[in-house]
Amino acid sequence: MATTTEPPDEEKTGVQGQHTEPVVDALRQVWLAGLGALASAGQQGERLFHTLVEKGKEYEPIVYEHGKKAGEEMKHLAGEVGTRLKGLAGKAEDALDDKISATLQRMGFPTKDDIAALSQKIDQLTARLDQMRAERQTAETDKP
């Protein structure tokens, strides 16, 4: 039977006969250092979280006041914008009224003043007719 020669302990030697046990130990130490860093970060993260919560509690009233102040300023600005828009809308309405009046006049439609003057004349004529009727009735009753 042929005997095979086994290579020297494969787990302990590497590619050119170098010992790998120190490499494995170094990798294990790196692994453990990583786990330790993760655990430490978790603990420090928890402390950091609580510290941030406390800082947040300190700054919350300040931020609230700034927000309240900004809200009041926005409300004031909105009121100013509303007032300006009303003024512009009024001007636009007046301009539109003028254009419509001019167009109606060109088409021969009477203006509000024309109608008022005509109504006054009708009232005067009606009053004059009433007066004439009264005079006529008086004249007829005075006849023998």
C-alpha positions in Angstrom: 0.0 0.0 0.0 1.2 3.3 -0.8 1.4 5.6 2.1 0.6 9.1 1.6 2.4 11.7 3.4 0.1 14.1 5.0 1.1 17.7 4.9 2.0 19.2 8.2 -1.0 20.3 10.3 -3.0 22.3 7.6 -4.9 24.3 10.1 -1.7 25.8 11.5 0.2 26.4 8.3 -0.8 28.5 5.4 0.3 28.9 1.8 4.1 28.8 2.1 4.3 27.0 5.4 3.5 30.2 7.3 1.6 29.7 10.5 -2.0 30.9 10.3 -2.9 30.7 13.9 -1.7 34.3 14.6 -3.8 35.5 11.6 -6.9 33.7 13.0 -6.2 35.2 16.4 -5.8 38.7 14.9 -9.1 38.3 13.0 -10.9 37.2 16.2 -9.5 40.2 18.0 -10.7 42.5 15.2 -14.1 40.8 15.4 -14.3 41.2 19.2 -13.2 44.8 18.9 -16.0 45.4 16.4 -18.6 43.9 18.8 -17.2 45.9 21.6 -17.4 49.1 19.5 -21.0 48.2 18.6 -21.9 47.6 22.3 -20.1 50.8 23.3 -21.9 52.8 20.6 -25.2 51.4 21.7 -24.5 52.6 25.3 -23.2 55.9 24.2 -26.0 56.3 21.7 -28.5 55.8 24.5 -26.7 58.4 26.7 -26.6 60.7 23.7 -30.3 60.2 23.0 -31.2 61.1 26.6 -28.9 64.1 26.4 -30.6 65.3 23.2 -34.0 64.8 24.8 -33.0 67.1 27.7 -31.5 69.7 25.3 -34.8 69.5 23.4 -36.8 70.2 26.6 -34.6 73.3 27.2 -35.0 74.7 23.7 -38.7 73.8 23.2 -40.1 77.0 24.8 -37.7 79.1 22.8 -38.7 77.5 19.6 -42.3 77.7 20.5 -42.0 81.5 21.2 -40.2 82.0 17.9 -42.9 80.0 16.1 -45.6 82.0 17.8 -43.9 85.2 16.9 -43.5 84.1 13.3 -47.2 83.1 13.2 -48.3 86.5 14.4 -46.1 88.2 11.9 -47.5 86.1 9.1 -51.0 86.9 10.3 -50.2 90.6 10.2 -48.7 90.3 6.7 -51.7 88.4 5.5 -53.9 91.2 6.8 -51.8 93.8 4.9 -52.0 91.7 1.7 -55.7 91.3 2.1 -56.1 95.1 2.5 -54.0 95.7 -0.5 -55.9 93.2 -2.6 -59.2 94.8 -1.6 -57.8 98.2 -2.7 -56.7 96.7 -6.0 -60.1 95.0 -6.4 -61.9 98.3 -5.8 -59.7 100.0 -8.4 -60.3 97.2 -10.9 -64.1 97.4 -10.2 -64.1 101.2 -10.7 -62.2 100.8 -14.0 -64.6 98.1 -15.2 -67.6 100.3 -14.3 -66.1 103.2 -16.2 -65.5 101.0 -19.3 -69.0 99.6 -19.1 -70.6 103.1 -18.7 -68.6 104.4 -21.7 -69.6 101.4 -23.8 -73.3 101.9 -22.9 -73.1 105.6 -23.7 -71.6 104.9 -27.1 -74.5 102.5 -27.7 -77.0 105.2 -26.8 -78.1 103.9 -23.4 -78.9 106.6 -20.9 -76.8 107.1 -17.9 -78.0 107.0 -14.3 -77.9 110.9 -14.3 -79.9 111.0 -17.5 -82.6 108.7 -15.9 -82.6 110.8 -12.8 -83.1 114.0 -14.8 -85.9 112.4 -16.8 -87.6 111.2 -13.6 -87.4 114.8 -12.2 -89.0 116.2 -15.4 -91.8 113.5 -15.3 -92.4 114.5 -11.6 -92.7 118.2 -12.6 -95.0 117.4 -15.5 -97.2 115.2 -13.3 -97.4 118.0 -10.7 -98.3 120.5 -13.5 -101.0 118.1 -14.9 -102.4 117.7 -11.4 -102.5 121.5 -11.0 -104.2 121.9 -14.4 -106.8 119.3 -13.5 -107.5 121.0 -10.2 -107.9 124.4 -12.0 -110.2 122.9 -14.6 -112.4 121.3 -11.9 -112.5 124.5 -10.1 -113.5 126.3 -13.2 -116.3 123.9 -14.0 -117.8 124.1 -10.6 -117.7 127.9 -10.6 -119.8 128.0 -13.9 -123.4 128.9 -13.4 
